[in-house]
């Protein structure tokens, strides 16, 4: 009897839970088709001189597409790193307002005031628009005969060339991006604020803490994990900037070195892969950018965790 029970327990441990695998199979198929295979195919393309219009001329070049990105003086080097510089600019100027403004709005709309749900919907509404709608809308607002310049001329103010001069082209892209995306970050932070126990604020009030002290000593520390998430996804979203400069400024204005001033790296990859077309070089650029984004995300998590441990 003891031997029989041991065999039954061994067979039960070896039994494969096929039901669980069947449930995850549909997702696994979609993951393989739309994530895993494109990733593998992208690596293969990055190792070739690849042209989808003339597949017979494709040839294996190894790491040449990658090394061209790190050889100073080449056209690919100059364009790629200049576009990375432009991407760094948009990350630096967009991440602070895309974190601070939604945080302030979330704190204000977390208060028990009449009509707060209407304001929440108003601030979140732009997020449901597509990037093409947002880009065309703000292109019309900022063009030479657009809404902003019309009002400035009525006030006898000299209107700048918003979309064709620096730094106004970056300002235009920043305004469009902040207007479009603050609602998403606001909703995330608002949900996190509502999870903070009211007892903490009541205890702080009894101890005589001011609203500012409560914000710095209770609200921000309790929001730290969510702020880490918001900062990370905002950095990734800023790295992926494409639609706004593509529609609003067409990557311009031109610079003295022959590159375009508001061409982010995703726009450069698009031009390299679909306009020229040099898909192998574009794929190599994509994987280098992916590695940079992973590194930034890792450093961001590490810095926040270190502060939390301190």
MARPA-945082 format. One record per residue: residue in one letter; x, y, z of N, C-alpha, C in turn. Coordinates in steps of 0.2 Angstrom, whole numbers. Atoms other than C-alpha are relative to their C-alpha. Layout:
N
R   rest     n.X     n.Y     n.Z    ca.X    ca.Y    ca.Z     c.X     c.Y     c.Z
R      a       X       Y       Z       X       Y       Z       X       Y       Z
...
This chain:
310
R   rest     n.X     n.Y     n.Z    ca.X    ca.Y    ca.Z     c.X     c.Y     c.Z
R      x       4      -6       0       0       0       0       4       6       0
R      x      -4      -6       0      14      12       4       4       1      -6
R      x      -3       0       6      23       8     -12      -5       3      -5
R      x       6      -2       5       6      11     -22      -1       8       1
R      x       1      -7      -2       4      28     -13       5       4      -3
R      x      -5      -3       2      21      33     -17       0       1      -8
R      x       0       0       7      19      29     -35      -5       5      -3
R      x       5      -5       2       3      39     -36       2       7       1
R      x      -2      -7      -1      10      54     -28       6       2      -5
R      x      -5      -2       5      25      53     -40      -3       2      -7
R      x       3      -1       6      14      52     -55      -4       6       0
R      x       4      -6       0       3      66     -49       5       6       0
R      x      -5      -5       1      19      77     -47       2       1      -7
R      x      -3      -1       7      24      73     -65      -6       2      -5
R      x       5      -2       4       7      77     -72       0       7      -2
R      x      -1      -7       3       8      92     -84      -7       3       0
R      x       7      -4       0      -6     105     -81      -2       3      -7
R      x       1      -2       7     -11     106     -99      -6       5      -1
R      x       6      -5       0     -27     116     -95       3       7       0
R      x      -3      -7       0     -16     131     -90       3       2      -6
R      x      -3      -2       7      -6     130    -106      -5       1      -5
R      x       5      -2       5     -21     130    -116      -3       7       1
R      x       2      -7      -1     -27     146    -108       5       5      -2
R      x      -5      -5       2     -11     155    -112       2      -1      -7
R      x      -2       2       7      -9     147    -129      -2       6      -5
R      x       2      -5       4     -19     161    -138       5       6       0
R      x      -5      -6      -1      -8     175    -131       6      -2      -2
R      x      -6       2       2       7     165    -134       1       0      -8
R      x       0       0       8       3     163    -153       0       7      -2
R      x       0      -7       2      -1     182    -154       7       3       2
R      x      -6      -3      -2      15     186    -144       6      -3      -5
R      x      -4       3       5      25     174    -156       0       4      -7
R      x       1      -3       7      18     182    -172       2       7       0
R      x       0      -7       0      18     200    -167       5       3       4
R      x      -5      -3      -4      32     202    -155       7      -4      -1
R      x      -6       4       0      45     188    -155       2      -1      -7
R      x      -2       1       7      45     185    -174       3       7      -3
R      x      -3      -7       2      47     204    -178       7       1       3
R      x      -6      -2      -4      61     205    -165       6      -4      -4
R      x      -5       4       3      70     190    -173       2       2      -7
R      x      -1      -2       7      67     196    -191       4       7       0
R      x      -3      -7       0      73     214    -186       8      -1       1
R      x      -7       2      -1      90     206    -179       3      -2      -7
R      x      -3       3       7      92     197    -196       1       5      -5
R      x       0      -5       5      88     212    -206       6       5       2
R      x      -5      -5      -2     100     223    -196       7      -3      -2
R      x      -6       3       2     114     211    -201       1      -1      -8
R      x      -1       1       7     111     213    -220       0       7      -3
R      x       2      -6       4     111     226    -233      -6      -1      -4
R      x       6       3       1      93     225    -235      -5       5      -4
R      x       5      -5       3      80     233    -247      -6      -4      -2
R      x       6       4       1      63     226    -247      -3       1      -7
R      x       2      -1       7      60     233    -265       4      -4      -5
R      x      -4       4       4      74     223    -272       3      -5       4
R      x      -3       6      -4      76     207    -262       5      -4      -3
R      x      -5       4       4      87     199    -275       7       3       2
R      x      -6      -3      -1     101     212    -270       2       0       7
R      x      -1       0      -7     100     209    -251       7      -5       1
R      x      -6       4      -2     117     202    -244       2       1       7
R      x      -2       0      -7     124     198    -227       6       5       1
R      x      -6      -5      -2     136     212    -220       2       0       7
R      x      -3       1      -7     138     206    -202      -2       6       4
R      x       1      -6      -5     140     221    -190       1       6      -3
R      x      -1      -6       3     143     234    -203      -5       5       1
R      x       5      -5      -2     127     243    -200       1       3       7
R      x      -1      -3      -7     131     244    -182       6       4       1
R      x      -6      -3       0     149     249    -184       0       7      -3
R      x       0      -6       3     144     263    -196      -3       5       4
R      x       3      -5      -4     134     271    -182       5       3       5
R      x      -5      -2      -5     150     273    -172       7       2      -3
R      x      -6      -2       3     162     278    -185      -1       8      -2
R      x       1      -7       1     164     297    -184       2       2      -7
R      x      -1      -3       6     163     307    -200      -5      -3      -6
R      x       5       3       4     151     295    -209      -7       4       0
R      x       7      -3       0     134     302    -215      -5      -3       5
R      x       4       3      -4     125     289    -205       2       2       8
R      x      -2      -2      -7     135     293    -189      -3       7       2
R      x       3      -7      -2     131     312    -190      -7       0       0
R      x       7      -1       0     113     310    -194      -3      -4       6
R      x       3       4      -5     110     296    -181       1       4       7
R      x      -2      -3      -7     119     305    -166      -3       7       0
R      x       3      -7       0     112     322    -171      -8      -1       2
R      x       7       2      -2      94     314    -170       0      -2       7
R      x       0       2      -7      99     306    -153       0       7       4
R      x      -1      -7      -4     104     324    -147      -7       3       0
R      x       7      -3       0      87     330    -153      -5      -3       5
R      x       4       4      -4      79     316    -144       1       2       8
R      x      -2      -2      -7      88     320    -128      -3       7       2
R      x       3      -6      -2      82     338    -129      -7      -1       1
R      x       7       1      -2      64     333    -130      -1      -4       6
R      x       1       3      -6      66     321    -116       2       5       6
R      x      -1      -5      -5      74     335    -105      -5       5       1
R      x       5      -6      -1      61     348    -109      -7      -3       1
R      x       7       3       0      46     336    -109      -2      -4       6
R      x       1       5      -6      48     324     -94      -2       4       6
R      x       2      -4      -6      48     338     -80      -7       2       0
R      x       7      -2       0      31     346     -86      -5      -6       0
R      x       4       6       1      24     329     -90      -1      -4       7
R      x       0       3      -7      27     324     -72      -3       5       5
R      x       2      -5      -5      25     340     -62      -7       2      -1
R      x       7      -3       1       9     347     -70      -5      -6       1
R      x       5       5      -2      -1     330     -69       0      -1       7
R      x       0       1      -7       5     328     -51      -4       6       3
R      x       4      -6      -3      -2     346     -47      -7      -1      -2
R      x       7       0       2     -18     343     -57      -3      -6       4
R      x       2       6      -4     -20     326     -48      -2       2       7
R      x       1      -2      -7     -18     334     -31      -6       5       1
R      x       6      -5       0     -31     348     -35      -6      -4      -1
R      x       7       3       2     -44     336     -43      -1      -6       5
R      x       2       5      -5     -42     324     -28      -4       3       6
R      x       4      -3      -5     -50     337     -17      -7       0      -1
R      x       7       0       0     -68     337     -13      -3       6      -2
R      x       3      -6       2     -74     351     -24      -5      -2      -5
R      x       6       1       5     -90     353     -35       3       0      -7
R      x      -2       0       7     -88     348     -53       7      -3      -2
R      x      -7       2       1     -71     339     -51       0      -6      -5
R      x       0       5       5     -77     324     -62       0       3      -7
R      x       0      -3       6     -80     336     -76       7       2      -2
R      x      -6      -2       2     -63     343     -75       5      -6      -1
R      x      -4       6       1     -55     326     -74      -1      -2      -7
R      x       1       2       7     -64     322     -90       3       4      -5
R      x      -2      -5       4     -59     338     -98       8      -1      -1
R      x      -7       1       0     -40     335     -94       2      -6      -3
R      x      -1       7       3     -41     317    -100      -2      -1      -7
R      x       2       1       7     -50     320    -116       5       0      -5
R      x      -5       0       6     -35     325    -127       3      -7      -1
R      x      -4       6       0     -27     308    -123      -4      -5      -5
R      x       4       4       4     -41     299    -133       1       1      -8
R      x      -1      -2       7     -36     308    -149       6      -3      -3
R      x      -6       3       4     -24     301    -162       6       5      -1
R      x      -5      -5       1      -7     309    -165      -1       4      -6
R      x       1      -4       6     -12     314    -182      -5       6       1
R      x       5      -6      -2     -27     324    -175       4       5       4
R      x      -3      -5      -4     -16     332    -162       5       4      -4
R      x      -5      -4       4      -2     336    -174      -3       5      -5
R      x       4      -5       5     -14     344    -187      -3       6       4
R      x       3      -5      -3     -23     353    -174       5       6       3
R      x      -5      -4      -3      -7     361    -166       4       3      -6
R      x      -3      -3       5       1     364    -183      -5       6      -3
R      x       4      -6       2     -14     375    -188       0       5       5
R      x      -1      -5      -5     -13     384    -171       6       4      -1
R      x      -6      -3       0       5     388    -173       3       2      -7
R      x      -3      -2       7       7     391    -192      -1       8       0
R      x      -1      -7       1      10     409    -198      -7       3       0
R      x       6      -4       0      -8     413    -201      -5      -4       5
R      x       4       4      -5     -14     402    -186      -3       4       5
R      x       4      -4      -6     -24     406    -170       5       4       4
R      x      -4      -4      -5      -9     411    -159       3       6      -4
R      x      -3      -6       3      -1     423    -172      -6       5      -1
R      x       5      -4       1     -18     430    -176      -1       5       7
R      x       1      -4      -6     -21     435    -158       6       4       2
R      x      -6      -4      -1      -3     441    -156       0       6      -4
R      x       1      -5       5      -5     452    -171      -5       5       3
R      x       5      -4      -3     -21     459    -163       3       4       6
R      x      -2      -4      -6     -11     464    -148       7       4      -1
R      x      -6      -4       2       3     472    -158       7      -3       2
R      x      -6       4      -2      16     458    -153       2      -3      -7
R      x      -3       3       6      28     452    -166       0      -7       1
R      x       1       7      -1      24     434    -169       6      -4      -3
R      x      -5       4       2      38     422    -170      -2      -5      -5
R      x       1       5       5      40     409    -184       0      -7       4
R      x       0       5      -5      34     395    -172       3      -7      -3
R      x      -2       7       3      37     380    -184       6       0      -4
R      x      -6       0       5      52     385    -194       6       4       3
R      x      -6      -3      -3      64     393    -181       1      -3       7
R      x      -1       2      -7      72     389    -165       1       6       5
R      x       2       6      -3      69     388    -151      -8      -2       0
R      x       8       0       1      50     390    -156      -2      -6      -2
R      x       2       7       2      49     374    -165       0      -5       5
R      x       1       5      -6      53     364    -149      -5       2       4
R      x       6      -2      -5      41     375    -139      -6      -2      -3
R      x       7       2       3      27     371    -152      -1      -7       2
R      x       0       8      -1      31     352    -151      -1      -1       8
R      x       1       1      -7      32     353    -132      -7       2       3
R      x       7      -2      -2      15     362    -130      -4      -5      -2
R      x       4       5       3       7     350    -141       0      -7       4
R      x      -1       6      -4      14     335    -132      -2       0       7
R      x       3       0      -6      10     341    -115      -7       0       0
R      x       8      -1       0      -8     346    -119      -3      -7      -2
R      x       3       6       2     -10     329    -127       0      -6       5
R      x      -1       6      -5      -3     317    -113       0       2       7
R      x       1      -1      -8      -5     326     -96      -5      -4       3
R      x       6       3      -3     -22     318     -94       2      -7       2
R      x      -1       7      -2     -15     300     -94       4       0       6
R      x      -4       0      -6      -2     303     -81      -4       3       6
R      x       4      -2      -5     -14     313     -71      -5      -5       3
R      x       4       5      -2     -26     299     -70       3      -6       4
R      x      -4       5      -4     -13     287     -64       2       2       7
R      x      -2      -3      -6      -7     299     -51      -6       1       5
R      x       6      -1      -3     -25     302     -46      -2      -6       4
R      x       1       6      -3     -28     284     -43       4      -2       6
R      x      -4       2      -6     -13     282     -32      -1       5       6
R      x       2      -5      -6     -18     298     -22      -6      -3       4
R      x       6       2      -4     -35     290     -18       2      -7       4
R      x      -1       6      -4     -26     274     -11       4       2       6
R      x      -3      -2      -6     -17     285       2      -5       0       6
R      x       5       0      -5     -26     282      19      -1       7       3
R      x       2      -7      -3     -35     297      26       2       1       7
R      x      -2      -1      -7     -29     293      43       7       3       1
R      x      -6      -3      -1     -12     299      39       0       8      -1
R      x       1      -7       0     -18     316      34      -4       3       6
R      x       3      -2      -6     -29     317      49       5       0       6
R      x      -5      -1      -6     -15     313      61       5       6      -1
R      x      -4      -6       1      -4     326      52      -4       6       2
R      x       4      -6      -2     -18     339      54       0       1       8
R      x       0      -1      -8     -19     335      73       7       2       3
R      x      -7      -2      -2       0     337      74       1       7      -2
R      x      -1      -7       2      -2     355      66       4       1      -6
R      x      -4      -1       6       6     351      50      -4       4      -5
R      x       3      -4       5       3     363      36      -1      -4      -7
R      x       1       4       7      -3     358      18       6      -2      -3
R      x      -6       1       3      14     360      11       4      -5       3
R      x      -4       5      -4      22     350      25      -3      -7      -1
R      x       3       7       1       9     336      22       1      -2      -7
R      x      -1       2       7      12     336       3       7      -3       0
R      x      -7       2       0      31     334       6       1      -6       4
R      x      -2       5      -5      31     322      21      -5      -6      -1
R      x       4       6       1      16     311      16      -2      -2      -7
R      x       2       1       7      10     313      -2       5      -2      -4
R      x      -5       2       5      26     312     -11       3      -6       2
R      x      -3       6      -2      34     298      -1      -5      -6      -2
R      x       4       5       1      18     288      -3      -1      -1      -8
R      x       0       1       7      18     291     -22       6      -2      -3
R      x      -6       1       4      36     287     -25       0      -6      -4
R      x       0       5       5      33     270     -33      -4       1      -6
R      x       4      -2       6      19     277     -44       4       5      -4
R      x      -3      -5       3      30     292     -48       6      -3      -4
R      x      -5       3       3      44     280     -53      -3      -3      -7
R      x       3       3       6      32     271     -65      -1       6      -5
R      x       2      -6       4      26     288     -72       6       3      -4
R      x      -6      -3       3      44     295     -75       2      -5      -5
R      x      -3       4       4      49     279     -83      -4      -1      -7
R      x       3       0       7      35     278     -96       0       6      -3
R      x       0      -6       3      36     296     -99       7       1      -4
R      x      -7       0       4      55     294    -104      -1      -4      -6
R      x       1       4       6      50     280    -115      -4       3      -5
R      x       5      -3       5      36     289    -123       4       6      -4
R      x      -4      -5       3      48     304    -126       5      -2      -5
R      x      -5       3       5      61     293    -134      -4      -2      -6
R      x       4       2       6      47     287    -146      -3       5      -3
R      x       3      -5       3      42     304    -151       1       0      -8
R      x       0       0       7      38     304    -170      -5       4      -3
R      x       5      -3       4      21     310    -175       0       8       0
R      x       0      -7      -1      22     328    -168       5       4      -5
R      x      -5      -4       4      38     334    -177      -1      -2      -8
R      x       1       3       7      33     323    -193      -5       5      -3
R      x       5      -4       3      17     333    -195       1       7       1
R      x      -1      -7      -1      21     350    -187       5       3      -3
R      x      -6      -3       2      38     354    -192       4      -4      -6
R      x      -3       4       5      43     340    -204       7      -1       1
R      x      -7       1      -2      59     338    -194       4       6       0
R      x      -4      -6       1      65     356    -198       0       4       7
R      x      -3      -3       5      71     369    -197       7      -3      -2
R      x      -7       3       1      88     365    -206       5       3       4
R      x      -6      -2      -4     104     367    -197       6       1      -5
R      x      -6      -1       4     121     373    -203       4      -6      -2
R      x      -4       7       2     128     355    -203      -4      -4      -5
R      x       4       4       5     115     349    -215      -6      -4       3
R      x       5       4      -3     104     340    -202      -6       5       1
R      x       7      -4      -2      86     345    -196       0       1       7
R      x       0      -2      -7      84     353    -179      -5      -4       4
R      x       5       3      -4      68     344    -173      -1      -7      -3
R      x       1       7       3      71     327    -181       2      -5       6
R      x      -2       5      -5      71     314    -166       2      -6      -3
R      x      -4       6       3      79     297    -168      -6      -4      -3
R      x       5       5       3      62     288    -172      -1       3      -7
R      x       1      -2       7      60     300    -187       6      -1      -4
R      x      -6       2       4      78     297    -192      -1      -7      -3
R      x       1       7       2      74     278    -192      -5      -1      -5
R      x       6       0       5      58     281    -202       3       2      -7
R      x      -3      -3       6      68     291    -215       5      -5      -3
R      x      -5       5       2      82     278    -216      -3      -6      -2
R      x       2       7       1      71     263    -217      -6       1      -6
R      x       6       0       4      56     269    -228       1       6      -6
R      x      -1      -5       5      62     285    -238       6      -2      -4
R      x      -6       1       4      79     280    -243       0      -6      -5
R      x       1       3      -6      76     265    -241       6      -5       2
R      x      -6       5      -3      90     256    -230      -2      -3       6
R      x       3       3      -6      81     244    -219       5      -3       5
R      x      -5       3      -4      97     236    -213       3       5       5
R      x      -3      -5      -4     104     252    -206      -6       3       5
R      x       5      -2      -5      87     257    -199      -1      -5       5
R      x       1       5      -5      85     241    -190       6       0       5
R      x      -6      -1      -5     103     243    -182      -1       6       4
R      x       1      -5      -4      98     260    -177      -6      -1       6
R      x       5       2      -4      82     253    -169       3      -4       6
R      x      -3       5      -6      92     240    -158       4       4       4
R      x      -4      -4      -4     104     253    -153      -4       5       5
R      x       5      -4      -4      90     265    -147      -3      -4       5
R      x       3       5      -5      82     250    -138       4      -1       5
R      x      -5       1      -5      98     247    -129       0       6       5
R      x      -1      -6      -3      99     265    -124      -6       1       5
R      x       6      -1      -4      81     265    -118       0      -5       6
R      x       0       5      -5      83     249    -108       5       3       6
R      x      -5      -3      -4      99     257    -100      -3       6       5
R      x       3      -6      -4      90     273     -95      -6      -2       5
R      x       5       3      -4      75     263     -88       3      -3       6
R      x      -3       3      -6      87     253     -77       3       5       5
R      x      -3      -5      -4      96     268     -71      -5       4       4
R      x       5      -3      -3      80     276     -67      -3      -4       6
R      x       2       5      -5      74     261     -57       5       0       6
R      x      -6       1      -5      91     260     -48       0       6       5
R      x       0      -6      -4      91     278     -43      -6       1       5
R      x       6       0      -4      73     278     -36       1      -5       6
R      x       0       5      -5      76     262     -27       5       2       6
R      x      -5      -2      -5      92     269     -19      -2       6       5
R      x       3      -6      -4      83     285     -13      -5      -3       5
R      x       5       3      -4      69     274      -6       3      -4       6
R      x      -4       4      -6      82     263       4       3       5       5
R      x      -3      -5      -4      90     279      10      -5       3       5
